[in-house]
Amino acid sequence: MIALGAFNGSVTAAPSEAARREIAALIGALDGSSCRFQRNGSWHDAAEARAHLQRKYDYLLKKDKVDTAEQFIERAASQSSMSGRPYRIACPGQPEQTAAAWFGARLQALRKPR
């Protein structure tokens, strides 16, 4: 039993193909927009934001710390790992909002039946 418990504790999961597609679509939704992304008080264009989030996602993948799109939003796309400050997104014609809310809405839209 102890050996089985140790084995189960060491098993790591990877994102499913569906989760990988959702995460890629979330990153792509920002990159394909005219929105700006605020990180640690500085605004960045969508391409810079995409590159930053891709680096964070790649890091989390290497550490086996992201299995779902929700985990990607929580662990990579919501706040600075360094300062803990929330990321913000401002899109033309829309109120500024937290990145967590913006990505959460995009994920719901992706999962909505067509």
MOZINOR-V877965 format. One record per residue. N is the residue number from 1. RES is the residue in one small letter. PHI is phi in whole degrees, 0 to 359 (999 if undefined). OMEGA is omega in degrees with one decimal (999 if undefined). D_FIRST is the distance of its C-alpha to the first C-alpha in Angstrom with 2 decimals. Layout:
BEGIN
n=N res=RES phi=PHI omega=OMEGA d_first=D_FIRST
n=N res=RES phi=PHI omega=OMEGA d_first=D_FIRST
END
This chain:
BEGIN
n=1 res=m phi=999 omega=-179.0 d_first=0.00
n=2 res=i phi=296 omega=178.9 d_first=3.78
n=3 res=a phi=298 omega=178.6 d_first=5.43
n=4 res=l phi=297 omega=178.4 d_first=5.06
n=5 res=g phi=297 omega=178.4 d_first=6.17
n=6 res=a phi=294 omega=178.3 d_first=8.63
n=7 res=f phi=298 omega=-179.7 d_first=9.76
n=8 res=n phi=297 omega=179.5 d_first=10.50
n=9 res=g phi=290 omega=-177.0 d_first=12.28
n=10 res=s phi=263 omega=179.8 d_first=14.41
n=11 res=v phi=287 omega=177.4 d_first=15.60
n=12 res=t phi=247 omega=179.4 d_first=19.19
n=13 res=a phi=255 omega=175.5 d_first=21.42
n=14 res=a phi=240 omega=178.4 d_first=25.10
n=15 res=p phi=300 omega=174.2 d_first=27.88
n=16 res=s phi=293 omega=177.4 d_first=28.65
n=17 res=e phi=299 omega=178.6 d_first=32.11
n=18 res=a phi=296 omega=178.7 d_first=33.37
n=19 res=a phi=295 omega=178.3 d_first=32.22
n=20 res=r phi=298 omega=177.9 d_first=33.86
n=21 res=r phi=295 omega=179.5 d_first=37.03
n=22 res=e phi=297 omega=-179.3 d_first=37.08
n=23 res=i phi=296 omega=177.3 d_first=36.70
n=24 res=a phi=298 omega=179.4 d_first=39.41
n=25 res=a phi=293 omega=178.1 d_first=41.60
n=26 res=l phi=295 omega=178.3 d_first=41.20
n=27 res=i phi=297 omega=179.0 d_first=42.19
n=28 res=g phi=294 omega=179.4 d_first=44.97
n=29 res=a phi=297 omega=177.4 d_first=46.25
n=30 res=l phi=289 omega=-178.1 d_first=46.98
n=31 res=d phi=298 omega=-178.5 d_first=48.41
n=32 res=g phi=274 omega=-177.3 d_first=50.65
n=33 res=s phi=258 omega=172.6 d_first=52.00
n=34 res=s phi=255 omega=179.8 d_first=54.80
n=35 res=c phi=281 omega=173.7 d_first=52.61
n=36 res=r phi=250 omega=-173.1 d_first=52.29
n=37 res=f phi=236 omega=180.0 d_first=49.07
n=38 res=q phi=260 omega=179.4 d_first=49.09
n=39 res=r phi=225 omega=179.7 d_first=46.77
n=40 res=n phi=52 omega=175.0 d_first=47.29
n=41 res=g phi=86 omega=179.8 d_first=50.77
n=42 res=s phi=248 omega=178.9 d_first=52.03
n=43 res=w phi=270 omega=-179.9 d_first=52.70
n=44 res=h phi=228 omega=176.4 d_first=51.75
n=45 res=d phi=284 omega=-174.1 d_first=52.75
n=46 res=a phi=298 omega=-179.4 d_first=50.36
n=47 res=a phi=294 omega=177.1 d_first=50.09
n=48 res=e phi=295 omega=178.9 d_first=49.14
n=49 res=a phi=296 omega=179.0 d_first=46.59
n=50 res=r phi=301 omega=-179.1 d_first=45.08
n=51 res=a phi=298 omega=179.2 d_first=44.77
n=52 res=h phi=297 omega=-178.5 d_first=43.17
n=53 res=l phi=294 omega=177.5 d_first=40.60
n=54 res=q phi=295 omega=177.6 d_first=39.84
n=55 res=r phi=298 omega=179.6 d_first=39.18
n=56 res=k phi=295 omega=178.8 d_first=36.83
n=57 res=y phi=297 omega=178.6 d_first=35.01
n=58 res=d phi=301 omega=178.1 d_first=34.77
n=59 res=y phi=298 omega=-179.9 d_first=33.36
n=60 res=l phi=297 omega=176.8 d_first=30.68
n=61 res=l phi=299 omega=179.9 d_first=29.79
n=62 res=k phi=298 omega=-178.2 d_first=29.40
n=63 res=k phi=268 omega=-177.0 d_first=27.08
n=64 res=d phi=54 omega=-177.3 d_first=25.01
n=65 res=k phi=244 omega=177.3 d_first=26.22
n=66 res=v phi=215 omega=179.6 d_first=27.96
n=67 res=d phi=242 omega=-174.2 d_first=26.73
n=68 res=t phi=224 omega=175.7 d_first=29.43
n=69 res=a phi=295 omega=177.9 d_first=33.12
n=70 res=e phi=297 omega=177.4 d_first=32.48
n=71 res=q phi=294 omega=175.7 d_first=30.43
n=72 res=f phi=301 omega=-179.9 d_first=33.28
n=73 res=i phi=299 omega=-176.7 d_first=35.77
n=74 res=e phi=293 omega=-169.7 d_first=33.85
n=75 res=r phi=265 omega=-177.4 d_first=32.86
n=76 res=a phi=238 omega=-167.4 d_first=35.82
n=77 res=a phi=256 omega=-175.0 d_first=38.74
n=78 res=s phi=257 omega=-175.3 d_first=39.10
n=79 res=q phi=205 omega=178.3 d_first=39.79
n=80 res=s phi=290 omega=175.3 d_first=40.41
n=81 res=s phi=290 omega=-176.7 d_first=37.45
n=82 res=m phi=277 omega=-173.7 d_first=39.95
n=83 res=s phi=260 omega=-175.3 d_first=41.95
n=84 res=g phi=81 omega=179.7 d_first=39.91
n=85 res=r phi=288 omega=178.9 d_first=43.13
n=86 res=p phi=294 omega=171.1 d_first=42.84
n=87 res=y phi=283 omega=177.6 d_first=44.25
n=88 res=r phi=229 omega=178.9 d_first=47.19
n=89 res=i phi=231 omega=176.2 d_first=48.86
n=90 res=a phi=236 omega=178.9 d_first=52.54
n=91 res=c phi=245 omega=-179.9 d_first=53.88
n=92 res=p phi=305 omega=176.0 d_first=57.60
n=93 res=g phi=77 omega=179.8 d_first=58.74
n=94 res=q phi=230 omega=176.8 d_first=55.50
n=95 res=p phi=291 omega=174.8 d_first=54.50
n=96 res=e phi=299 omega=-179.4 d_first=52.34
n=97 res=q phi=212 omega=176.7 d_first=48.71
n=98 res=t phi=291 omega=177.0 d_first=45.33
n=99 res=a phi=297 omega=178.9 d_first=43.61
n=100 res=a phi=301 omega=179.1 d_first=40.57
n=101 res=a phi=294 omega=-178.5 d_first=42.89
n=102 res=w phi=298 omega=-179.9 d_first=44.66
n=103 res=f phi=292 omega=176.9 d_first=41.56
n=104 res=g phi=299 omega=178.0 d_first=40.04
n=105 res=a phi=295 omega=177.9 d_first=43.25
n=106 res=r phi=296 omega=179.6 d_first=43.23
n=107 res=l phi=294 omega=176.9 d_first=39.66
n=108 res=q phi=300 omega=-180.0 d_first=40.71
n=109 res=a phi=295 omega=178.2 d_first=43.78
n=110 res=l phi=297 omega=-174.7 d_first=41.79
n=111 res=r phi=272 omega=-179.2 d_first=39.59
n=112 res=k phi=293 omega=178.2 d_first=42.58
n=113 res=p phi=298 omega=-178.2 d_first=43.46
n=114 res=r phi=259 omega=999 d_first=46.67
END
